[in-house]
Amino acid sequence: MELVSQHVKGIMEECKVRARDEGLRFDDETLEYIVTNRDMIELSPKIMIPTLYDYWVHDVKVLSGKGMYEAYPSNPYETVINTRPAISYYNDNNPDWLNVMIFYHVLGHIDFFQNNLFYKNTWDVDLTGQALADKRLIAKLRSEKGRLVDYVIEFSRGIDNLVGYYQEINHIISKENQQQANSLKINKIDYYFDVFLQQIKVVSHNTYLKEITRYNNTQRTGENFFDIIIGKYPEFEELYRQENVSTKSSEPDVMEYIIQHSPFLKQDENKWMKTIIQIVRNTSLYFQPQIRTKIMNEGWASYWHEYLFMRDDRICGHESDFAKVNASVTAMPKVGLNPYALGMRLFQHIEEMEDKGCYSFDYYNQADEVKKQKYDTLKKSGNPYIFKIRENLNDFTFINRYIDQEFLTKHQLFVSGKRFNQSRMSWEYYIKSKKAEDYKQMIIDTLYHPPEVRVEADKSVKGVLHLNHLFEEKPLKLDFIENTMMGIEYLWGGPVHLETSEPAAEVKPAASYANFWDPAIPSGTTPAPKELEPKKIQWKRVRYVMENRKLHKREI
């Protein structure tokens, strides 16, 4: 792995100039490295962070990746990391014209990382430096504690999807708002005259004027105006203090609660484990926004690499090469999901709709389809509009708000179903729905959505950790419950209770038959018998109890 040549770096700097001219915003400093495909295999398990701590699972993934590469050689174009400065990796055999396209794609990613509000918790963090410090600390602990360090890492990683990402973002925003409020907070004189006298004490007009006169006199004599007030109104100081202090309370996530309250970790010989858990938690928090903005992030980068490259004079002579590469990256599949293609086309669709003024009551209230197709108010505000979307949304809000029937019709999208054709004795795909709501729900169901598990501190008996899964009709993966709870029990140092919901035993889940029977089966195939028709899932509440490394299950 080595830095790119000065020639290639010059190409990147020229791309930065052109990208900024179109409105993209990013730091001046970036690092570009040349890597081989095998280097990529070595870095991938560590999320492309060379300084990340070493862990035995990384070695397993490297061996697996090498085997996969031998069977299916691949040629990744680029990888970019949200660090300060941003680090990007490039294949060692890319021609200059391809690097131009890739650099524009990378700059789209960096712009997204450094301006989307869901990345706010990463903006002031030097990840590579912090990861190096964490790596050295873990290496030191390994030399002292041995394999026990890896057990703590293993147990911590088992629950690192339960971190309070949104609480962390809210805390940062609240902190910024508090700092802003402190800079704008009401001064003591204004509070006394505008709030205390008029709203709290509601003094007479005559008394108010006397206080103004007294204040003017103290300004000439140099006396302290508030000496008399403190004696006359002893509550004034406390009321003024409360006016300028805002309290913040946040519920700790599972990992944070264990760090703060675990009786096992409070023991002197185990306090070092808190450091390991905190490292795993911080790493998870750092990468949470990337999991939640995959479609937007890739779509934004793809939008800009196409837009900027098509306007770059360095494309001359490579139009067909670009078309081939770009088509392979941004092809919109009829079955399955390509986040590059979906995100890019949705940004293009939003820009086009906003340019025509279609995001308005007048457009939505238009009943005539022909008039809707020809609707155009020449608003021409699409470009700044998609920049606002890039700044404020994540994948869920992006998909839920902007996938509409016009988008599906334009790109001929649909929800596909799968059924068994008994006459041919084979599975076949068919168009299940062309409705925007169904397509939108299909995409939303693929998005990252970790379970919401909270600590029920008020239920806790001494030494027992109570966890409550806030059920959203998505059951926990049963195969993971035992090992995960065993890890929590170790870190907690006592019994762990988990309340969750599961399908009732007597009712068969609809998903069992979704691929076999469907009301839309044509007459040429044999429909499923009535007893196999999908039934509505019923749920029951259960409690898992992990004690002495043994798991017990009880119905509530």
C-alpha positions in Angstrom: 0.0 0.0 0.0 1.4 3.4 -1.0 0.3 6.9 -1.7 -0.7 7.7 -5.3 1.8 9.4 -7.6 2.0 13.1 -8.0 0.5 12.8 -11.4 -2.6 11.0 -10.1 -2.8 13.4 -7.1 -2.9 16.3 -9.6 -5.9 14.6 -11.3 -7.6 14.5 -7.9 -6.9 18.1 -7.1 -8.4 19.2 -10.5 -11.5 17.1 -9.7 -11.8 18.9 -6.3 -11.9 22.3 -8.1 -14.6 21.2 -10.5 -16.7 19.5 -7.7 -16.6 22.6 -5.6 -17.7 24.7 -8.5 -20.9 22.6 -8.6 -21.6 23.1 -4.8 -19.9 20.2 -3.1 -18.2 21.0 0.2 -15.4 19.0 1.8 -12.1 19.5 3.6 -9.0 20.4 1.5 -6.9 17.5 2.8 -7.4 14.0 1.5 -5.2 10.9 1.4 -5.3 8.5 -1.6 -3.6 5.1 -1.5 -2.8 2.6 -4.2 -3.7 -1.0 -3.1 -3.9 -4.4 -4.7 -7.0 -6.6 -4.5 -5.2 -8.7 -1.9 -4.6 -5.6 0.2 -8.3 -5.0 0.0 -8.9 -8.5 1.4 -6.5 -7.7 4.4 -8.2 -4.4 5.1 -11.9 -5.3 4.6 -12.4 -7.1 8.0 -11.0 -4.0 9.7 -13.5 -1.8 7.9 -10.6 -0.5 5.8 -9.0 1.1 9.0 -5.3 0.0 9.1 -5.0 1.2 12.7 -8.0 -0.7 14.0 -7.4 -3.1 16.9 -6.5 -6.7 15.9 -9.2 -9.4 16.6 -9.3 -13.1 15.9 -12.4 -12.8 13.7 -10.5 -10.5 11.4 -8.1 -13.3 10.6 -10.9 -15.7 9.9 -12.5 -13.2 7.5 -9.1 -12.7 5.8 -8.7 -16.4 5.2 -12.3 -16.6 3.9 -11.8 -13.6 1.6 -8.6 -15.1 0.1 -10.5 -18.3 -0.7 -13.3 -16.4 -2.2 -10.9 -14.3 -4.3 -9.1 -17.4 -5.6 -12.5 -18.8 -6.8 -14.0 -15.4 -7.9 -11.4 -12.8 -8.6 -12.8 -9.3 -8.2 -11.6 -5.8 -9.1 -13.0 -3.2 -6.7 -12.7 0.4 -8.0 -12.4 2.3 -4.8 -13.1 2.4 -1.1 -13.4 5.7 0.9 -13.4 6.0 4.7 -15.0 8.8 6.8 -11.8 9.9 8.6 -10.0 13.2 9.1 -8.5 13.6 6.6 -10.6 11.3 4.4 -8.8 8.2 3.2 -9.5 6.5 -0.1 -8.1 3.4 -1.7 -7.7 2.7 -5.4 -6.9 -0.3 -7.6 -3.3 -0.3 -8.8 -4.2 -0.7 -12.5 -6.8 2.1 -13.1 -6.2 4.3 -16.2 -6.4 8.0 -15.8 -9.8 8.4 -17.3 -11.2 5.9 -14.9 -9.5 7.6 -12.0 -11.3 10.8 -12.9 -14.7 9.1 -12.7 -13.7 7.3 -9.4 -12.4 10.6 -7.9 -15.7 12.3 -8.5 -17.5 9.4 -6.9 -15.2 9.6 -3.9 -15.7 13.3 -3.5 -19.4 12.7 -3.6 -19.0 10.4 -0.6 -16.7 12.8 1.3 -19.2 15.6 0.7 -21.9 13.4 2.1 -19.8 12.3 5.1 -18.9 15.9 6.1 -22.3 17.5 5.6 -25.1 15.0 6.4 -26.4 15.7 9.9 -26.5 12.0 10.8 -22.7 12.0 10.7 -22.5 14.8 13.2 -21.0 12.5 15.8 -18.0 11.8 13.5 -17.1 15.3 12.4 -14.7 16.1 15.2 -13.2 12.7 15.6 -9.8 11.6 14.3 -10.8 8.0 13.8 -7.4 6.7 12.6 -5.6 8.3 15.5 -8.1 7.1 18.0 -8.1 3.6 16.5 -4.3 3.5 16.8 -4.4 4.5 20.5 -7.1 1.9 21.1 -5.0 -0.7 19.3 -2.0 0.0 21.4 -4.1 -0.1 24.6 -5.6 -3.4 23.7 -2.2 -4.9 22.9 -0.9 -3.7 26.3 -3.9 -5.3 28.0 -3.4 -8.6 26.1 0.2 -8.7 27.4 -1.2 -8.4 31.0 -4.5 -10.2 30.9 -4.0 -12.7 28.0 -6.9 -14.3 26.1 -9.5 -12.8 28.6 -9.2 -9.5 26.5 -10.6 -11.3 23.4 -13.5 -12.7 25.5 -14.5 -9.2 26.6 -14.2 -8.0 22.9 -16.4 -11.0 21.8 -19.1 -10.3 24.4 -19.0 -6.6 23.7 -19.3 -7.0 19.9 -22.3 -9.3 20.6 -24.3 -6.3 21.7 -22.7 -3.4 19.8 -25.8 -3.0 17.7 -27.7 -1.9 20.8 -25.8 1.3 21.2 -27.9 4.5 21.6 -27.0 6.1 18.3 -29.9 8.5 18.2 -29.4 9.5 21.9 -25.8 10.3 21.0 -26.9 12.5 18.1 -29.5 14.2 20.2 -26.9 14.8 22.9 -24.5 16.5 20.4 -27.3 18.6 19.0 -28.5 19.6 22.5 -25.0 20.5 23.5 -24.7 22.8 20.5 -28.1 24.3 21.1 -27.1 24.9 24.8 -23.8 26.6 23.7 -25.8 28.8 21.3 -28.3 29.6 24.0 -25.6 30.5 26.4 -24.2 33.0 23.9 -27.6 34.5 23.5 -28.9 34.1 27.1 -30.6 37.1 28.7 -28.4 39.3 30.8 -29.1 40.1 34.5 -30.4 43.6 33.9 -32.8 42.6 31.1 -34.1 39.7 33.2 -34.7 41.9 36.2 -36.7 44.5 34.2 -38.3 42.5 31.5 -39.1 39.2 33.3 -38.7 39.5 37.1 -40.5 42.8 37.7 -43.2 42.5 34.9 -43.9 38.8 34.8 -43.0 37.4 38.2 -43.6 40.2 40.7 -46.0 42.2 38.4 -45.1 45.5 40.1 -47.0 48.7 39.5 -46.0 51.1 36.8 -44.8 53.6 39.4 -42.5 51.1 41.0 -41.1 50.1 37.7 -40.2 53.7 36.8 -38.6 54.2 40.2 -36.3 51.1 39.6 -35.3 52.5 36.2 -34.4 55.8 37.8 -32.4 54.0 40.5 -30.5 52.0 37.9 -29.6 55.3 36.0 -28.3 56.8 39.3 -26.1 53.8 40.1 -24.6 54.0 36.6 -23.4 57.5 37.5 -22.3 56.8 41.1 -20.7 53.4 40.4 -22.8 51.6 43.1 -23.8 48.0 42.7 -27.5 48.1 41.5 -28.2 44.5 42.7 -27.1 45.0 46.4 -30.6 46.3 47.4 -32.4 43.8 45.1 -30.7 40.7 46.8 -31.9 42.0 50.2 -35.4 42.8 49.0 -35.9 39.8 46.7 -33.6 36.9 48.0 -35.1 34.5 45.4 -34.0 36.6 42.5 -30.5 35.0 42.1 -31.9 31.5 42.0 -34.6 32.4 39.5 -32.1 34.0 37.3 -29.8 31.0 37.4 -32.7 28.7 36.5 -33.5 30.9 33.6 -30.1 30.2 32.0 -29.7 26.5 32.9 -31.2 23.7 30.8 -31.2 20.2 32.2 -30.6 17.2 30.0 -31.4 13.6 30.8 -30.9 10.7 28.6 -31.5 7.0 29.1 -28.2 5.0 28.8 -28.1 2.2 26.2 -27.4 -1.4 27.2 -23.6 -1.1 26.8 -23.5 2.2 28.6 -25.7 0.9 31.4 -23.4 -2.1 31.9 -20.3 0.1 32.0 -21.9 2.4 34.6 -23.7 -0.1 36.9 -22.3 -3.6 36.5 -21.3 -5.0 39.9 -18.8 -7.3 38.2 -17.0 -4.4 36.4 -16.9 -2.3 39.6 -14.5 -4.8 41.2 -11.0 -3.5 41.1 -9.6 -6.5 39.2 -12.2 -6.0 36.4 -12.3 -2.3 35.9 -10.0 -2.6 32.9 -12.8 -4.3 31.0 -14.8 -1.1 30.9 -12.1 0.3 28.6 -12.6 -2.5 26.2 -16.3 -2.2 26.2 -16.1 1.5 25.6 -13.8 1.0 22.7 -16.2 -1.4 21.0 -19.1 0.9 21.7 -17.4 4.0 20.3 -16.4 2.1 17.2 -20.0 1.0 16.7 -21.3 4.5 17.2 -18.9 5.9 14.6 -20.1 3.5 11.9 -23.8 3.6 12.7 -24.6 6.5 10.3 -23.0 4.7 7.4 -25.3 1.7 7.9 -28.3 4.0 8.0 -27.4 6.0 4.9 -26.2 3.3 2.4 -28.7 4.1 -0.3 -28.4 7.9 0.0 -24.6 7.8 0.3 -24.0 5.6 -2.7 -26.8 7.3 -4.7 -25.3 10.8 -4.0 -21.8 9.7 -5.0 -23.1 8.0 -8.2 -25.2 11.1 -9.1 -22.1 13.3 -8.9 -19.7 11.0 -10.7 -22.1 10.8 -13.6 -22.9 14.5 -13.6 -19.4 15.8 -13.3 -17.7 13.2 -15.6 -20.1 13.9 -18.4 -19.1 17.6 -18.3 -15.3 16.9 -18.0 -13.2 17.4 -21.1 -11.0 14.6 -20.0 -13.8 12.2 -21.1 -12.8 12.7 -24.8 -12.1 9.3 -26.4 -13.4 7.3 -23.5 -17.2 7.8 -23.8 -18.0 4.2 -24.5 -15.6 3.0 -21.8 -17.3 5.2 -19.3 -20.7 4.1 -20.4 -19.8 0.4 -19.9 -18.3 1.0 -16.4 -21.1 3.3 -15.3 -23.8 0.9 -16.5 -22.3 -1.9 -14.5 -22.3 0.2 -11.4 -25.7 1.9 -11.7 -27.9 -0.6 -13.5 -31.4 -0.8 -12.0 -32.3 -4.4 -11.5 -35.9 -5.6 -11.8 -35.5 -8.1 -9.0 -33.2 -7.2 -6.1 -31.7 -3.9 -4.9 -28.8 -1.9 -6.2 -28.3 1.0 -3.7 -26.1 2.9 -6.3 -28.8 2.8 -8.9 -31.8 3.4 -6.7 -30.2 6.3 -4.8 -28.9 8.0 -7.9 -32.2 7.8 -9.8 -34.2 8.9 -6.9 -32.0 12.0 -6.5 -32.4 12.7 -10.2 -36.2 12.2 -9.9 -36.4 14.6 -7.0 -34.4 17.2 -8.8 -36.6 16.9 -11.9 -39.8 17.0 -9.8 -38.7 20.1 -7.9 -37.5 21.9 -11.0 -41.1 21.6 -12.3 -42.6 22.6 -9.0 -44.3 19.2 -8.5 -43.8 19.1 -4.7 -46.9 21.4 -4.2 -50.6 21.1 -3.2 -51.5 22.2 -6.7 -49.8 19.3 -8.3 -51.0 16.6 -5.8 -54.6 17.9 -6.1 -54.4 17.7 -9.9 -56.8 14.9 -11.0 -56.1 14.9 -14.7 -53.2 12.6 -15.4 -52.3 14.3 -18.7 -52.1 17.6 -17.0 -49.9 16.1 -14.3 -47.5 14.7 -16.9 -47.2 18.2 -18.5 -47.2 20.1 -15.2 -44.2 22.5 -15.1 -44.1 25.8 -13.2 -40.4 26.4 -14.2 -39.4 26.6 -10.6 -35.9 25.4 -11.3 -34.9 24.9 -7.7 -34.0 21.2 -7.9 -30.3 21.5 -7.4 -30.4 23.4 -4.0 -33.3 21.1 -3.0 -31.3 17.9 -3.3 -28.5 19.5 -1.4 -30.9 20.1 1.5 -32.0 16.4 1.3 -28.4 15.3 1.4 -27.9 17.4 4.5 -31.0 16.4 6.5 -32.2 12.9 5.7 -31.3 9.2 6.2 -32.3 6.2 4.1 -35.7 5.7 5.8 -36.9 9.3 5.5 -35.4 9.5 2.0 -37.3 6.4 0.8 -40.4 7.0 2.7 -40.8 10.5 1.5 -39.8 10.5 -2.1 -40.6 7.1 -3.7 -43.9 7.8 -5.4 -45.9 6.4 -8.3 -44.3 8.8 -10.8 -40.9 7.3 -9.9 -42.1 3.7 -10.3 -43.8 4.4 -13.6 -40.8 6.3 -15.0 -38.4 3.4 -14.3 -40.9 0.6 -14.8 -40.4 -0.8 -11.2 -42.5 -3.3 -9.4 -42.6 -5.7 -6.5 -41.8 -9.3 -7.6 -43.2 -12.4 -6.1 -41.9 -16.0 -6.2 -44.2 -19.1 -6.6 -43.9 -22.7 -7.4 -45.4 -23.8 -10.8 -46.5 -27.3 -10.3 -47.1 -28.0 -14.0 -43.4 -27.1 -14.8 -42.1 -28.2 -11.4 -40.1 -25.1 -11.0 -40.1 -21.7 -9.2 -41.0 -18.6 -11.2 -41.0 -14.9 -10.6 -44.0 -12.7 -11.3 -45.1 -9.1 -10.9 -46.8 -8.9 -7.6 -47.5 -5.2 -7.4 -46.8 -1.9 -9.2 -48.0 0.3 -6.4 -45.6 2.8 -5.0 -46.6 2.0 -1.4 -45.8 -1.7 -1.8 -42.4 -1.0 -3.5 -41.6 1.5 -0.8 -42.4 -1.0 1.9 -40.2 -3.6 0.2 -37.2 -1.3 0.2 -37.9 -0.2 3.8 -37.9 -3.8 4.9 -34.4 -4.2 3.7 -33.0 -1.3 5.7 -30.9 -1.7 8.7 -33.1 -1.7 11.8 -31.5 -3.0 15.0 -33.8 -4.2 17.8 -34.7 -1.6 20.4 -33.7 -3.1 23.7 -33.8 -1.0 26.9 -32.8 -1.6 30.4 -35.7 -1.6 32.8 -33.9 -0.2 35.9 -37.1 0.1 37.9 -37.7 -3.7 37.7 -34.2 -4.7 38.7 -33.8 -6.9 41.7 -30.4 -6.5 43.3 -27.9 -8.2 41.0 -30.4 -8.9 38.2 -30.4 -7.1 34.8 -33.8 -6.7 33.2 -33.9 -6.0 29.5 -37.0 -5.2 27.5 -37.3 -5.6 23.8 -39.7 -3.0 22.4 -41.4 -5.2 19.9 -42.1 -4.0 16.3 -43.3 -7.3 14.8 -39.7 -8.2 14.1 -38.7 -11.0 16.4 -35.1 -11.5 17.6 -33.0 -14.1 15.9 -33.5 -17.1 18.1 -30.1 -18.6 17.3 -28.3 -15.6 18.7 -30.2 -15.2 22.0 -28.3 -17.7 24.1 -24.8 -16.7 23.2 -25.6 -13.0 23.4 -27.2 -13.3 26.8 -24.3 -15.4 28.0 -22.0 -12.6 27.1 -24.2 -10.0 28.9 -24.3 -12.2 32.0 -20.6 -12.4 32.1 -20.2 -8.6 31.8 -23.0 -7.9 34.2 -21.8 -10.5 36.7 -25.3 -11.8 37.5 -28.6 -13.1 36.1 -30.0 -11.4 33.0 -33.8 -11.3 32.1 -34.9 -10.5 28.6 -38.6 -9.9 27.7 -39.5 -10.2 24.0 -42.2 -11.4 21.7 -42.3 -14.5 19.5 -44.9 -16.0 17.1 -47.5 -18.1 19.0 -46.7 -21.8 18.6 -50.2 -22.7 17.4 -50.1 -20.2 14.5 -47.9 -20.8 11.4 -46.2 -17.6 10.2 -47.4 -16.2 6.9 -43.8 -16.0 5.7 -43.6 -19.8 5.6 -45.9 -19.8 2.6 -45.3 -16.5 1.0 -43.1 -18.1 -1.7 -45.5 -21.0 -2.4 -49.0 -19.6 -2.5 -50.3 -16.2 -3.6 -53.8 -15.0 -4.6 -52.4 -13.7 -7.9 -51.5 -17.3 -9.2 -52.9 -17.6 -12.7 -55.4 -20.2 -13.7 -52.6 -22.2 -15.5 -51.1 -23.3 -12.2 -52.6 -25.2 -9.3 -53.5 -23.0 -6.3 -52.5 -24.1 -2.8 -55.3 -25.7 -0.7 -57.2 -23.6 1.8 -55.4 -25.1 4.8 -52.1 -23.7 3.4 -53.4 -20.1 3.1 -51.3 -17.7 5.1 -52.7 -16.7 8.4 -52.2 -13.6 10.4 -49.3 -14.0 12.9 -50.2 -13.9 16.5 -47.5 -13.0 19.1 -46.9 -14.1 22.6 -44.7 -12.3 25.2 -41.9 -14.5 26.6 -39.1 -14.0 29.1 -35.6 -15.4 28.7 -33.6 -15.9 31.8 -29.8 -16.5 31.7 -28.3 -17.6 35.0 -25.1 -19.6 35.6 -24.7 -19.9 31.8 -28.0 -21.7 31.4 -30.9 -20.3 29.4 -34.5 -20.7 30.6 -37.5 -19.6 28.7 -40.9 -18.7 30.3 -44.1 -17.4 28.9 -45.5 -14.2 30.5 
